[in-house]
Amino acid sequence: MFLAKTMFAGEGCNGCGLCAKNCPRQAIRMSGKQNPRPYWTLKCEQCMRCAGYCPKAAVDCNSFLVLAFVVVFSAIPIESLIARALFDVFPQLSGFGQSVIVFLLYYAVVVSLAVLIYALLHLLGRIPAVNRVYTRLSFSHYWRKYRHADVPITTLTKR
């Protein structure tokens, strides 16, 4: 999930849909009626075929997403906050199953926060100025070394 959610359509995306059309897992859907943009779903396996087929070299990885996850999950002691709140309200739960309960709640909170962070960054990325910043700060925007084995090299040189 994490790697698939780092993909985004950079500022050069023209909404042609070749990335979605050539995705072997059908993990990319085009969203937006007037100005369609690719949206990577959880089915994405990060094969990078989308980047190889993009005629505008507009498929990038969002470095902000990685930074957001690191900041949120290292700065906030989510597990201890959950444990303290849970066992203050339900003291009878403390004991043998305490660590399992805390782990399950922690996992649910982490996944929920990950979805919220991704949704927020995805929505912000639809703003042209923000997308331009995302694109300029994306490492993949400059390296461009992705090529799936099924993508002919001539496709990559016609940019």
C-alpha positions in Angstrom: 0.0 0.0 0.0 2.7 2.5 1.0 4.6 2.4 -2.3 1.5 2.5 -4.4 0.4 5.6 -2.6 3.5 7.5 -3.4 2.7 7.7 -7.1 1.2 10.9 -8.6 0.7 12.6 -11.9 3.2 15.5 -12.2 2.6 18.9 -13.7 3.2 17.6 -17.2 0.3 15.2 -17.1 -2.2 15.8 -19.9 -4.7 13.2 -18.8 -4.2 10.9 -21.8 -4.8 7.8 -19.7 -2.0 5.7 -21.2 -0.8 4.9 -17.7 -4.2 3.5 -16.7 -4.6 1.7 -20.0 -1.3 -0.1 -19.8 -1.4 -1.0 -16.1 -1.3 -4.8 -15.8 -3.2 -4.8 -12.6 -5.8 -2.1 -13.6 -4.6 -0.3 -10.5 -4.9 3.2 -12.0 -8.2 4.9 -12.5 -8.7 8.3 -14.1 -10.5 10.7 -11.8 -12.0 14.0 -12.7 -14.5 14.8 -15.5 -13.1 17.9 -17.1 -9.4 17.4 -16.4 -8.9 13.7 -15.7 -5.9 12.7 -13.7 -4.6 9.2 -12.8 -5.3 7.9 -9.3 -3.3 4.9 -8.0 -5.4 2.4 -6.1 -4.2 -0.1 -3.5 -3.9 -2.7 -6.3 -0.7 -1.0 -7.6 2.4 -3.2 -7.3 4.8 -0.4 -8.2 5.9 -2.1 -11.4 6.4 1.4 -12.9 4.9 0.5 -16.3 2.9 3.6 -16.0 6.1 5.7 -15.9 7.5 3.9 -18.9 4.4 4.5 -21.0 3.8 8.1 -20.1 4.6 10.2 -23.1 5.0 13.3 -21.0 7.2 11.7 -18.3 4.7 12.9 -15.8 4.5 9.9 -13.4 6.4 10.7 -10.3 6.8 9.6 -6.7 5.6 11.9 -4.0 8.5 12.6 -1.5 6.0 14.6 0.7 4.0 11.4 1.4 7.1 9.7 2.8 8.0 12.7 4.9 4.4 13.1 6.2 4.4 9.4 7.3 7.7 9.8 9.1 6.7 13.0 10.8 3.3 11.8 11.9 4.2 8.4 13.1 7.4 9.4 14.8 6.2 12.6 16.4 3.0 11.4 17.9 3.1 8.6 20.5 -0.1 7.1 19.1 0.3 3.7 20.8 0.7 5.1 24.3 -2.1 7.6 23.8 -4.5 4.8 22.7 -3.4 2.5 25.6 -3.8 5.2 28.2 -7.2 6.3 27.0 -8.4 2.7 26.5 -7.3 1.4 29.9 -8.5 4.5 31.8 -12.0 3.9 30.4 -11.9 0.1 30.6 -9.5 -0.9 33.4 -10.8 -4.5 33.3 -9.1 -4.9 29.9 -5.6 -4.6 31.4 -3.8 -7.9 31.7 -3.1 -10.8 29.4 -4.7 -9.4 26.2 -3.6 -5.8 26.7 -0.8 -5.8 24.2 -3.0 -7.5 21.5 -5.8 -4.9 22.0 -3.3 -2.0 21.8 -1.7 -3.4 18.7 -5.0 -3.8 16.9 -6.1 -0.3 17.8 -2.7 1.1 16.9 -2.9 -0.7 13.5 -6.4 0.7 12.9 -5.3 4.2 13.7 -2.1 4.0 11.6 -4.1 2.8 8.6 -6.8 5.5 9.1 -4.1 8.2 9.3 -2.4 6.9 6.3 -5.6 7.0 4.3 -6.3 10.6 5.5 -2.8 11.8 4.8 -2.9 10.3 1.3 -6.3 11.7 0.5 -5.2 15.2 1.7 -2.0 15.1 -0.4 -3.8 13.8 -3.4 -6.4 16.6 -3.2 -3.7 19.2 -2.7 -1.9 17.7 -5.7 -4.8 18.7 -7.9 -4.0 22.4 -7.3 -1.6 23.3 -10.1 0.8 25.3 -7.8 1.0 22.5 -5.3 1.5 19.9 -8.0 4.3 22.0 -9.4 6.0 21.9 -6.0 5.4 18.2 -5.7 6.9 17.6 -9.1 10.0 19.8 -8.5 10.7 18.0 -5.2 10.2 14.5 -6.5 13.4 12.5 -6.9 11.8 10.4 -9.7 11.2 13.6 -11.7 15.0 14.0 -12.2 16.2 10.4 -12.3 13.7 8.9 -14.8 15.3 5.4 -14.9 12.1 3.4 -14.8 11.4 1.1 -17.6 9.3 -2.1 -17.4 10.6 -5.0 -19.4 7.6 -4.9 -21.7 8.0 -1.3 -22.6 10.1 -0.8 -25.7 13.0 1.7 -25.4 11.6 3.6 -28.4 8.6 4.5 -26.3 10.8 6.1 -23.7 12.8 8.1 -26.2 9.8 9.7 -27.8 9.3 12.3 -25.1 
